[in-house]
């Protein structure tokens, strides 16, 4: 009877050791994954910011191209572009070489 009891105790101890080592390994993996997730979130934020900047820059360039295209057809209106801020202005409104603000 004592032999059976001792073998059961030894089996329980072995299982408990296995469980504690498995738990320790899982804790290490969990911490590594949390660090990896944080790094990926940082990368995502950086790429999102750069994407927004590029989208804004693209929009500004498209608007500028559109203004330049439209300028070809408005030459008769005496529309000019300010040398300092690149805004369009009418020469009739401002008899200067720049827009009203400059």
C-alpha positions in Angstrom: 0.0 0.0 0.0 2.8 2.4 0.8 4.5 1.6 -2.5 1.4 2.5 -4.5 1.0 5.7 -2.4 4.7 6.7 -3.0 4.4 6.1 -6.7 1.3 8.2 -6.9 3.1 10.9 -4.9 6.1 10.7 -7.2 3.8 10.9 -10.3 2.0 13.9 -8.8 5.3 15.6 -8.1 6.6 14.9 -11.6 3.3 16.3 -13.1 3.5 19.3 -10.9 7.1 20.0 -12.0 6.1 19.6 -15.7 3.2 22.0 -15.2 5.4 24.6 -13.5 8.1 24.4 -16.3 5.3 24.6 -18.9 3.8 27.6 -17.2 7.2 29.3 -17.0 7.8 28.6 -20.7 4.4 30.0 -21.5 5.0 33.1 -19.4 8.3 33.7 -21.3 6.5 33.3 -24.6 3.7 35.6 -23.5 6.1 38.4 -22.5 8.0 38.0 -25.8 4.7 38.3 -27.7 3.7 41.4 -25.7 7.0 43.0 -26.6 6.6 42.0 -30.3 3.0 43.5 -30.3 4.3 46.8 -28.8 7.0 47.0 -31.5 4.5 46.3 -34.2 2.2 48.9 -32.9 5.0 51.5 -32.9 5.8 50.5 -36.5 2.2 50.8 -37.5 1.9 54.3 -35.9 5.1 55.4 -37.8 3.8 54.1 -41.1 0.4 55.6 -40.5 1.9 59.0 -39.9 4.1 58.8 -43.0 1.1 57.6 -45.0 -0.9 60.6 -43.9 1.9 63.0 -44.8 2.3 61.4 -48.2 -1.4 61.6 -48.8 -1.5 65.3 -47.8 1.5 66.0 -50.0 -0.1 64.2 -52.9 -3.3 66.2 -52.5 -1.3 69.5 -52.4 0.6 68.5 -55.6 -2.6 67.5 -57.4 -4.2 70.9 -56.4 -1.1 72.7 -57.6 -1.2 70.8 -60.9 -4.9 71.6 -61.3 -4.2 75.3 -60.7 -1.4 75.3 -63.2 -3.7 73.6 -65.8 -6.4 76.1 -65.1 -4.0 78.9 -65.5 -3.5 78.2 -69.1 -7.2 78.9 -69.7 -7.3 82.0 -67.5 -4.4 83.9 -69.1 -7.0 86.3 -70.5 -8.2 87.2 -67.0 -4.8 88.7 -66.1 -4.4 86.1 -63.4 -0.9 85.8 -62.0 0.9 83.9 -59.3 2.6 85.5 -56.3 6.3 84.9 -56.2 6.4 84.5 -52.5 3.4 82.4 -51.6 2.5 81.0 -55.1 -1.1 82.1 -54.8 -3.0 83.3 -57.8 -4.2 86.9 -57.9 -5.8 89.2 -60.4 -3.8 92.0 -61.6 -7.0 94.1 -61.8 -7.5 93.8 -58.0 -3.9 94.4 -57.1 -1.6 96.6 -59.2 1.5 95.1 -57.7 3.8 92.2 -58.5 2.3 90.0 -55.7 -0.9 89.1 -54.0 -2.7 91.4 -51.5 -1.0 89.8 -48.5 2.5 90.4 -49.8 
